[in-house]
């Protein structure tokens, strides 16, 4: 059976319509949530021509009344579109700064794709297992963070553009729990941690972070975190740590570029077993502090100056002489090497990021484990 599609057009749709096609769309996302009925998966397509402001004077979208149970074979997806599902259009959801969270009572196997989400006063919170955010822009959220998974769950944040743009309250951009995967994201202008790993067996790879006030990447609890092939750039006012390894047991930090922090890579949790090497460290007050670790040094880290292409233009692609080993990356398509792709951030330059963007110049490239989203 094929996945069942519902359509929402905040500008031209009506909740009195059937919602089964682009020309017969509902007027609100909540109506589509209340009416889904597919037995092999449901996708709510949010049209990119106008912002979808959360309904009823500031209530979040409530998923407690689903008529079907979600599962691996019956997921629920909310995705932006312009004219047909999956065409790269970016739907926009605006909390209007009146609600704490965009969604409540969400089930397992719930996924967001090709959306711009902003205006919630707390954070996007997902409390069930098997969640994913793909190619979304998340911005202007409140004191608790941008994209958050409750510890104990399983989640993916992939190809997203997350920025809080200097909100006064301490704000983590991406916070994930157990068995989570954070990859190919662009994170900047954050007053808290850029990426916070808060559970066992989290993977953090091929992300670009800059203009972060607290930690760039914070590996804060439990065990078996892999932090590989990230570019983590501080700022002149930064007073914290590029990659902070404070998990209680085995962590791998390999192939990262860490620049302009008080401490580049730090580990002060007693007894942590750290595998590290092939990192590039530059212009940090202290490049490395592993005083709390049992070290397995794969190869000496290099303290060199990464020759970024255009920092002022937020292009952190690097020349071949400055790459951490086995680290082929680029940003914003400035190189023929397209291993890293920040999804929504790149499309924003082509008119995306909400309100009708249709061009996908780079797309979300497949990666080794087959996640193409």
N, C-alpha and C positions, 0 to 999 in steps of 0.2 A: 504494500500500500504506500502511496505517496504521502509526503508531509502535507498537512492542511494549512493553507494560507489565509490569514485575515489581514485587512488593510485599514490603515488609519490615516486620515487627512485632516489635520487640525484646521486648515483653512477652508477646504471645500467639502468635507464629509459631514455626515449626520449620523447620530446614534439611532435614527429611525431607518437607516438603510440596512442592507444585508451584510456589508463588510467583506464580501467574497471576491471583489475585484477592485482594481485601481479606480474605476469610474463609479463604484458603488461603496465607497469607503465609509467606515464609521468616523465619527467626529472626535472620539476620545480613546485613549489607550485602555482605560478602565473598562469600557464597553467591550473591547476586543478580548480582554482578559476574561470577562464574565461569560463570553460566548464561545470560547474555544471548545472544540469537541472532537478533534482528530484522534484516532487510536494509534497512529504511527508517527506522532510528533506534530507540533503546532508551531507556526511562525507568524508573529505579528509584525507586519511591515509598516514602518513609520515613515511617512512621506517627508521629503527633505525641503518642502517649499516654505515652511513656517515652523516656529517653535511650538512644541506641544507643552503648554503650561499645565502643571498638575491641577487636577479638578477640585471643585467644591471648596473654594476658598482656602486651599492649602493642605488638603489631605493627600497622603502618599498613595501610590498605586498599590492596591491590596490584592494579593494573590491567594488569599485563603479560600476563595469560593470556586476554585478550579473544578470543573466537572469531570476531569480525567486525572489519573495519577501519573505523574511524570516518572520516567525511568530511562535507562540507557537506550532503549528502543522507542521511547516516546518523550523526547526532550521538549522543552519550551524555549523558543528563541524569539528575542525581540531585535529587529534589524532595521536599519535605515534603507531607503531606496528612493529613486527618483521616478522611474516609470515602470520598471520590472524588478522583482526581487533579485538582490545580489548584483545590481548594476553599479555599485559604488557610491550611490547617494548617501549622504550622512543625515539621518534624522536627528532632530534636536529636542531634548527634553529639559524643560526649565522648571526647577522647583520654586522659582520666584522668591527665594530666601524666606519662605513661609513654613517649610517643613524640615524635620530633622533628617529623614531618609527618603530617597526616591521610591523605594519598594519596601513593603512589609509582608510578612508571612510567606516568604518565597519558598518554593519547594526545592528539592534536589534536581539536578540536571536542568539548570536554568542558565541561559547564555545570552549575553548582550553582544551585538556586533554592529559596526558602522554607525555609531551614535555619538553625538555630543551631549554630555550630561553636565548640568551645572545648577547652582542655586539651591543646594540643600545645606542646612545649617549645621549638620553634624557630619555624616559620612554615608557612603554607600555601603550597606552592611549585608552580608550574605551568611546565613547561619546554617545552611544545609550543605551536604557534601555534593561534589561534582558541579562546580560553577565555572564559568568562563567569561572573560571580557576580552573581546578581540577588536582591534583597530578602532578603538573609541578615543575620543577626547574627553577628559574629565577635568573640570576646572572650577574654581570659585566655590569650593566646599568648605565646611566649617571646621570647628576646632579639633575634630577627631580623625580626619584624614580623607583621602580621595577614594581609594578602592580597598576595601577591607574584607578579609575572610576571617570568620570566627575560628580560633585555634581548635583543631580537631576535625576540620573539614578538608576538602580537596579542591583546589582551584587553579585557574590559569589566568594570568594577565599577559596578553601577547599583542605586540604591535600598537600599543596605546601611547597617547600624548597626555601626560598628567602634569598639571601645574596648578599651584595655588596662589601664585602671583603675590607673595608677600603678605598674606593675611596675618594679622597680629597674633592670633593664637597659635601655639605649637601644633603643627599639622603634618602628619606623615602622608606622603603621597600614595604609596602602595604598601599595604600591610597584609601579609598572608600567613596562614597557619600550616598545619601538617600537610605533607605530601603535595606541596604547591610548586608551581612552575612560573617564573617571572622572566620573560625573555623579549628582546627586541623592542623595548619601550624607551621613550624619550621623556625624561623627568627633569624639571627645572623650576626655579623660583619657588622653592618650598621652604617653609619656616621650621619644619621638623625634620625627620629623617626622609631621605629619598625613597629607599626601599627597606622595609622592616620585615625580617624573617623571624617568625614567632612560632615555630613548631618543628617537629622532626622532618628530616629528609626533604628540605626545600632546595630548589635549584634556581639560581639567579645568573643569567647568562646573556651576553651581548646586549646589555642596556647602556644607554648614554645618559649620564646625570651631570648637571652643572647648576651653579647658583643655589646650593643647598646650605641652609643655616646650621643644621645639626649634623648627624652622621650622613655620609653618602649612602652606604649600604650597612645596615646594622643586623648582624647575625646574633640574635640575642638570647636564644634559649634552646635547650635540648640538644639534638645531635644530628650529625651527618648532613651538613649543608655544603653545597657546591657553589662557589662564587667564581665564575670563570669568564674571561673575555669581555669584561665591562670597562667602559671609560668613565672615570669618576673624577670630576674637576671641581675643586673648591672655588673660593672667591677671596678677595682681599680681607673681608670681614669674617671669614670662616674661623671658628675657634674650636673645631671639633675634628672628627676622624673620617678619613676617606672610606675605609673599609674596617669596621669594628667587629672583630671575631670574638664574641663572648658566649658562644654556645658551650654547652657543658662537655661535649665530646666531639668527635671527629669532624673536621672542617677542611675543605680543599679550597685554596685561593690561588688560581693559576691564570696567567696570561692577561692580567688586568693592567690598565694604564691609570695611575693614581697621581694627581698633580694638585698642588696649591692647598694643602691642608696642614694643620698643626701636627697631626700624625697621619702618615700615609696609610699604613696597615698596622693595626693594633690588636693584640690579644693579651688580656690580663686576667682571664679566668683560669684559675688553677686547674691543671690536669688536662686541659684541652690538647688533643692530638691534631696537629696542624700539618697538612701537606701543602707546601707552597713553592713557587718558583715561576720563572718566565714572566715576572711582573716588571713593568716599567714604572719607576718612581722618580718624580722630579719636583723640586721647589717645595717640598714639605719640610716643616721645621724639624721633625723627626720622621725619616722615611719609614722605619720599621721598629716596632717594639713587641717582641714575642716573649716577654718575661714570664708570662703565665702558661707557656705552652711546652709540650713535648714535640720537638720539631722533626719533620721529615723533609729535608731540603732537596727538592727535585733538581734545582740548579740555581746558582746565585741569581738574585734579582738584579736588574740593571738600573742604575740611577742616571738616567739620561733625560734630555729635554725632548719630549714629544713635539714634533714639528706639525702642529695643527694647521690645517689649510687656511681657515678664516674664522678665528675665534669671535671677532666682532659680528660676523654674520651667522654665528652659531653653527658653523660647519667644523666639526671636530674630526673629520677624516684626517688620516695621518700618512706621511710618506713612508716608503718601504723601510727606510733606515731607522724609523722610530717606532715601528710596531712591536708590541709584545709578540713573542714567537707564537706562530699559529693563530694569528689574530687578524684575519682579513675583514676589515670593516669600512664602511663609509656612512655618510649621513647626508640626507637630502639629495641623493643621486649624483653627487659631484664626482664620483669615480666609477670606472667600469666594474669595480668589484662591489657587488651588491649583497654581500652576506647579511649585513644588518639593514633592516628596513623598518622605519618607525611609523609606518601605516598612516594614521590620521594626521600626524605632524606634517608629513610630506603632502598629503592631499589638501591640507589647509592652505598651502601656498598656491594651489590651483583652484581656489574658490570653495574649498570644502570647509569642514569644521562647523557645519550647521547652516541651515537656510539655503539649500539648493546646490551644494557642491556636487558635481557629476563626474569630474575627471579623476582618473586614478593613474597618474603618470608612472608609478613604480609598483604599486600593488604590494601585497604581503607575500614575500617570497617563501617557498617551502623550505623547511630545514631538515636536519638529518633524521629526526624521529618521525617525520611524516605529517606533522601538524601543519596544515595549510590554511585552515580557518577561512 
